[in-house]
Every structure is written in C-alpha cells, then in structure tokens.
Amino acid sequence: MHPDLTERILQHLETVDKVDTLELATLFSVDHQKVVGALKSIQAHGDLVIAETATQKNLELTDEGQSVVEKGSHEAIVYSLVPPEGIAQAALMVAGGPNAKVGFSKAMSQGWILLDKSVNPPLVRRKVDQIVDNVKEQLVLVASGKSQLTAKDVADYKKRKLLQETTVKSFILSKGPEFATTLTKLETDLTMDMLTSGLWEQLKFKSYNFDALGAAPTRGHLHPLLKVRTEFRQIFLEMGFSEMPTNNYVESSFWNFDALFQPQQHPARDAHDTFFIIHPAQSHKFPQEYLQRVKAVHSKGGYGSLGYGYDWKLSDAQKNLLRTHTTAVSARMLFKLANQEGGFKPAKYFSIDKVFRNETLDATHLAEFHQVEGVIADVGLTLGDLIGTLYEFFRKLGITQLEFKPAYNPYTEPSMEIFCYHPGLAKWIEVGNSGLFRPELLRPMGLPENVNVIAWGLSLERPTMIKYGINNIRDLVGPRVDLKMVEDGPICRLDHI
Ligand SMILES: N[C@@H](Cc1ccccc1)C(=O)O
C-alpha cells in the first residue's frame, strides 16, 4: 500500500463533506482496492471516518466484445468475406471461422447479404454495396466510456455476450466523530512499563484479529522416495498394470539368478557384489520339476539353445541372499502365471521395492536402493512393443526424448539401455535397462512357445535425485536428509523439476 495513502484520504476528506472511494482512486490514480485497503487501516484507528457502502453498475466489453472493437462485428466480417461474384455458404462458413454462423444470420436480417438459390449450389451474394458497422461503433464508444446505449441495446449486447455488467462496490466517506488528518501509531503490545506509568490510558491499541490464520504446525511428511514411488505406481496403474507382491528381501540364488539363466560363475554372483545370508544359509523348497528344467537349460541347453555347458550345482542355487534386483520378483510371478489354473493369460505387472548390492559406497551408490520394474507377458510381443511401451511410460513422467543403446543382460535378448534427454541438465542420462526375456528363462517355466515377455527396470533413487536437485545419494536417506526438503517436496511430475 502507498505509505501515506491513508493520510491523503483524510486530508482530502477535510476539504469535502463526502467522497466516494472510486472517486479517490481516480483522483490519486491508484487501484480502487488500495484505497479500500487504506480505508480499512484508517478504520482500525478508531471512528475517524464514516463509510457507507454503495454499489455502482458498470458496462464492460467481454473478450468477444473487445474483438468486435478491434476487428469489426461478426456480421460485418461475414459481409466483407462475400466477394462480388458470390460465395458458397459452406465456403463462407469455413472462411469466417467459429463466429461465421451468427455473423451470417445477423447480416441476413440486416439485409446486407442474400442467399441466391437460382444457381446450384446456392450462392451468398452482397445485397447492398456498402454497410455501416453500428455494432462496432457503439462498442467503441462503450470502450472509451462515452456510450449512450438504450436499455434495449444493452440487453441485446448482453444477450450476444458482447457486453457484461459488473457491479462495483465502493464506500462513501464522511468525517467521523474522531476525525483527524493524521493517524496515531497503534500499539500492539501492552507492556509492564505502560501499566506502571499509567501511559496505557493515553495510548491506542490495535484490536486483535481473532480470525487470522495461525502458522501451520509441522507434522509428519512423506519422504521424497515415497512420493516419487506413489507417482510411478500411479503411472503403472493408469497403464493397466497390477502390482506384484514384493515382501521378500531374502531370496534364494535360484530365483534371483538361476531362474533368470544367470550362470553360476557369473561375476555378479560373487560375494563382492551380493550379500549372502548366513542364517539360514540355504533354501530347500523349490518346484522340483521346474528346478530340473532350469538345471538342464544351464548345463545342456534346450528350447533351441546350447546352454552354458557347465556342471550346474544345486548347492549354489540354494544359497540365500538379499535380492540384488526386483527381476527376482518378476521371475516368481512369471512362474506363477505359467502354472496358474486355467493356463497362461496375458498379464502386465510392476513392482517397486528395495534391492541390495555389496557396492562400494559413493555419491551415486548405496548398498541398498529401490528398483522400479515393469513386465508384460503376451502372445507375439516384439521389441517394437517394448519401445512403444517405454515411450508411453516415460511420456507419463514428462520425458519425451528417449534413446536406446544395445546392452547385455544374461536374462534378456535383445537388451537395451534407456537414455533420456533431460532439458534441465541439458544432457542425455541413462535411466534404465530393458529387454525381451530369453526363451531359456521362459520355456522352462512352462510359458507357451508363442508368448514373449518384455520388461524394464530403473532405480527409484535416480529420478528422485534429479527431481529434488540432489547430487549425493547420501543426502537422500539417513541423517543427512534435509528436513526442509522433506517438508516442502511437492508431489509433482518430473517435467516440473
Ligand atoms: N534387473 C535389471 C533391470 C532389468 C529389468 C528387466 C529387464 C531388463 C533389465 C537391473 O538390475 O538393472
């Protein structure tokens, strides 16, 4: 608010009996709201002024009315589009755009144009050589505040949505019993000094506003990872996926590696990369026939594959570990899908949960993190389906530029790393891994020959870090989490970063 607006109002009021706040706004060339604000603060100081409410009706152009002022009325535009030789009505409608229909009927009733039915198709022709665009002229006058419209004109223009009536509330001010041209400062606090010296009797106190909203107290907040997880879950659900049960952190090597055709000598199965469990060190319950088929495909091959040709050991498959990827969850689910009652049915699944790797900790790696994984099983799926699905999935995250790079996974062929262009960071970043599950994985499970499975996985931490502008993963979990970030972090889409 203008600092001395209150005093300017009071000084003006000293010279007159009554003044309207709208008049003051024009006089001081300030917004009417500001004058009303200043009035409120004058009123807070006591009965300096008497304010009576007044309402005034104003005529204003609508957006459509404004366009008539700028470009002419709809009927004049239609008239101007009719060439001397005439034009087919349909072509006129196309040329005139959305307002051509009203323009046409108004121009007809004004007697400016006619429809010549003596030719086939009928042609719209000019009926007069010249027109005066009264509507435009009258609205121009309204815009300049000089309108002299009759009540009927006003009603007509309102009906045509060219004019609207607005009511403006204002106050008529006159001097009150405590009128003064300056404001005395209002005290907000009653101090001990004021009481003992008796000063309080001469001071004016600001009254309490019991309706003011207090500051919201802080309370529980969702962690950024949970918020981003909610967002991913929502996207999967929108795309028709169902969530897989993911509650087993402890998994056997069988489901984490062997079922996925990952050979027992694979370096990832080394204790350097995997946390093995000591108690209990082994799992014992496996679907026996399936286990035999997995053993066979590793050691001898099958389903058109040569296998790896090594001596597959049950004892290695039995070793318990903290699952290293959520693909172990997908393996269990696909086995269930292949062996469910009534046989295989196409399905779309997702999971978002914690996985563990024996990593050297650094700015981008922790020993535990989350994976987001999507899996689709259906007849005749191709790499094209995978690419299309990935585009749709990432589009829903606000990412539209993707690139794919050939990659290798023991369980997928072909495999693709997924890169996306991040406009905020102005670079391509790797966001995930994907592929078509190998027959050596699907057929031993009992999935029919013509069924293919496409899948992709990404970490939950990486998009969360990008979204919240964090470059050290240790700032995302544990004691280094900035509580301000947790409180303020909005649930918003990645494109709002
Ligand atoms: N399991 C892979 C991701 C992935 C999932 C599904 C298919 C292909 C790859 C990983 O840990 O990175």
The ligand as an SDF file (V2000), in Angstrom:
LIG
                    3D

 12 12  0  0  0  0  0  0  0  0999 V2000
   17.3200  -56.2800  -13.4820 N   0  0  0  0  0  0  0  0  0  0  0  0
   17.9340  -55.2300  -14.2670 C   0  0  0  0  0  0  0  0  0  0  0  0
   16.9170  -54.3430  -14.9030 C   0  0  0  0  0  0  0  0  0  0  0  0
   16.1140  -55.0470  -15.9280 C   0  0  0  0  0  0  0  0  0  0  0  0
   14.8370  -55.4430  -15.6680 C   0  0  0  0  0  0  0  0  0  0  0  0
   14.0830  -56.0870  -16.6290 C   0  0  0  0  0  0  0  0  0  0  0  0
   14.6410  -56.3340  -17.8570 C   0  0  0  0  0  0  0  0  0  0  0  0
   15.9300  -55.9690  -18.1430 C   0  0  0  0  0  0  0  0  0  0  0  0
   16.6690  -55.3320  -17.1750 C   0  0  0  0  0  0  0  0  0  0  0  0
   18.8710  -54.3940  -13.3570 C   0  0  0  0  0  0  0  0  0  0  0  0
   19.0310  -54.7730  -12.2220 O   0  0  0  0  0  0  0  0  0  0  0  0
   19.4360  -53.4390  -13.7730 O   0  0  0  0  0  0  0  0  0  0  0  0
  1  2  1  0
  2  3  1  0
  2 10  1  0
  3  4  1  0
  4  5  1  0
  4  9  2  0
  5  6  2  0
  6  7  1  0
  7  8  2  0
  8  9  1  0
 10 11  2  0
 10 12  1  0
M  END
$$$$
